Amino acid sequence: MFDSLSDRLGNVFDKLRGRGALSEDDVRAAMREVRVALLEADVALSVTRKFIDKVTEKAVGHQVLKSVTPGQQVVKIVHDELVEMLGGDEVAEIDLDARPPVVIMMVGLQGSGKTTTTAKLGKLLREKRGKKALLASLDVNRPAAQEQLRVLGEQAGVGTLPIVPGQQPVDIARRALEAAKLQAVDVLLLDTAGRLHVDEALMAEMKAVAAVSAPTEVLLVVDALTGQDAVNVAQSFTDEVPLTGVVLTRLDGDARGGAALSMREVTGKPVKFAGMGEKIDAIETFRPRGIADRILGMGDVVSLVEKAAATIKEEDAEALAKRMAKGQFDLNDLRTQLRQMQSMGGLGMLAGLMPGMKKAKQAMQASGMDDRVLLRMDAIIGSMTPKERTNPVLMNAKRKKRVAAGSGTEVQDVNKLLKMHQEMGRAMKQLRKMGGLKGLGAMLGGGGMGGMGGGGMPGLPGGAGADQLPPDLQNLLKKN
């Protein structure tokens, strides 16, 4: 997500940081490059022009150019303006503060991912908000659209309105409302019909359904991969339907990100959710600050914590914490960590969310690393006996050969894994001496990420910087 834009902006800001003192000409030259980068990322021209004007006005000020770190100051201004362009510090939450059943009407063009998003939202509301949801398909035009929502509802664990052949959208909406009231449903999600393009018949149908259902939320679903067309579609719907927000789908596959950057400014409506993949739970709350952080290579700690909370079982985390407190960390613990990394999205996903790890992610890609290395390491540990996993000191040359043969790897791979385990064990002990995770949090700035300014993580075991992987870990992860 945003990879192309992030790389271009990273190069521009690296030059600024490396120059020390800056002149007004330096800043204006950099802003010209930023302008090109935004336009190439498919950001709307009007949005780009307004953004550059705002940043330039602030960046050429006396306080910036005469400051000790003018390059960093310019980056901060760009970051703050990006946050503002994306919607500000406020996260646009879905409005559920109404008399149930709260009606959420999903609108959009055909192929935008509207039906899948409806099921994803139903699952999110059930699991994250504790709401009882009901899904109803009003799409009588697309073949098997209603059946598709029924199947997706089963996968999401959310109820769907029974299908009555031949019934028209407005009548389905009325029946859905009655069913929602009878079943004491908290939220009713209406998946309306799409079209290949915006037309009068589509808009008339939307208005008729809205008149019957009185929706609290009208969410427009648009495909981020369509770039500027997504913004044009949003503008067309805004002119005809009282939208309350936007859901961007396939944002994980959009390396440019222009739709996300333009949407709020052009439509005046907040982006509320982002679809991040095909899986039924691949949907995130859209956080402007987190997105701006990702674009500028600063990571997205909130999303990382949310992924961890959704993936890592609390009892597993507590058990590991207790073992860490005793200075214990065996290969079973390492295997658990590797599997959690896989379930959280793999190495690339985690590196993209961790502050300062942009260069590490690039290094991983350049050296051919991918998530198969996690599978390979898991296979090596799986080929060991329970005693060997608990007590890696037992691993002599003969045992290493056996494990390598059993896992389809080389003895040097086994050695690298064992070395990684030793280093992680030492890191755990040093972390314990610092006072555990609380002590580390205090060292980094009161439990936040404040101490990570400048891209480093001072005081971490081995003096590892946050902008690069430790050499031994790089070697371990490289394909042989």
SULRA-V115502 format. One line per field, one symbol per residue. phi: phi as a letter, one per 40 degrees, with the letter a starting at -180 (. if undefined). psi: psi as a letter, one per 40 degrees, with the letter a starting at -180 (. if undefined). A space follows every 50 residues. Layout:
phi=???
psi=???
This chain:
phi=.gdccccccdcccccccccgcbbcccccccccccdccccccgcddccccc ccccccdccccdccccccbcdcccccccccccdccchgcccccccbcacc cccbbbbiccgcgccccdcccdccccccbgbcbbbbcbccccdgcccccc ccccccgbcbcdcbdgccdccccccccccccccfccbbbbcccbbcacac cccccdcccccccfccbbbcbbccccfccccccccccdcbbccbabbccf ccccccgcccccdccccgbccbabcbicccbcabccbdccccccccgcga ccccccccccbcccccccccccccccgbabcccccdcccccccchgcccc ccccdgcdcccccccccgcacccccccccccccccdccccbcccccdccc ccccccbgbbdccccccccdcccccccccccccchgcccccccchggcbc ccdggbbcgcdggccccacddccdcccccb
psi=hedddddddddddddddeebiiidddddddddddddddddefiidddddd dddddddddeiddddeidgddddddddddddddddeeadhhgihhegihi hhhhhhiiiheefdddddddddddddddefihihhhhegedhhedddddd dddddefhiihihhheiiddddddddddddddefidhhhhgiiiidihid ddddddddddddegidhhhhhihdeebdddddddddddddhgieiihhif ddegededdddddddddeiihdihhfadieeghihhhddddddddefeag dddddddddddhhddddddddddddefhgadddddddddddddeeidddd ddehheedddddddddeeiaedddddddddddeiidddddgedegadddd ddddddefaidddddddddddddddddddddddefadddddddeffeaed eeheeigieihefhieeiiiddddddeii.
